[in-house]
Structures are given as C-alpha cells and as structure tokens.
Amino acid sequence: EAVSKKAEAEDALSQETIENALPKGFPLSGSATMKEAEDGEHMLIFTAAQGINVLTTGTGTVEIVDADELYGTRIVIDHGNGYQSVYRNSGTALVKNGETLGKGYILFSVGKENQELGYQIMFNGEYVDPLTMIEING
C-alpha cells in the first residue's frame, strides 16, 4: 500500500510538472488590451500600462534572447514538451540564454517606451493560435 501511495504521489507530481510547463498562463502581470496580428501570424499583440511585467506563461528554459526587427527584443522559452513561447518587446530583457525559469518569471518590465508585447506559441516548430492555449481571466 505504501508503494502504491508513493507511485500515486509521483504520478501527481509528474502531471503537475507537465501542466506547469504548458505555455497557457497569461503573459502579463496585469490587464492589457489585446488584438490579433492582422497578417495571420498567430500572434497576439498586447498593449499594457507602465509598471506591468511581461511574464513566462509556463516553466522552461530560455533558448533565445536576440534582436527582433519589429519589436526590438525577442525571447524564446523552450518548455521541453514540444512547446515554445515567443515574447517580442522593445524593453530590456531581464533573462539570459540558458536560464531555467518558473511560470510567472519576469521577462520584461513595461515602461513608457515598450508598452506593446507580441506573443506567440509554437508546437513542434509550427506557430499555433495562442488563443487556444492561454488562460484569460476577466
């Protein structure tokens, strides 16, 4: 019976780990306006007030921090389950390549000059509609 209970606890922990890695959290610490990109890129564009933070939507490892032609900076988080989340903002990245992050970790702080966030989700290298994944409350 003890072995069975231990196996159940391990299964529950494993399921929680898998669930936390899915990029389905809301990518901002507060409210924002949201629209879909017009060019069919499967991108959500959020406009947030100063003081809001851009957050990781699931646990993962920072795969890329580089320049983005339209937004200034791009951060790609690998969630280890075929999913990647992509954050595009003109602010200063607060993470480095190779860092392991929990869900809700701050990637950018929104200020006067970087109120727009481009957010995308990829599954097995293909962009998917983030509206089918993220949890929006309110």
Secondary structure, DSSP 8 states (H G I E B T S, - for coil): -HHHHHHHHHHHHHHHHHHHHSS-S-SBSS-EEEEE-TTSS--EEEEE-TT-EEE-SS-EEEEEEEEETTTEEEEEEE-SSSEEEEEEESS-----TT-EE-TT-EEEE--TT--EEEEEEEETTEEE-GGGT-----
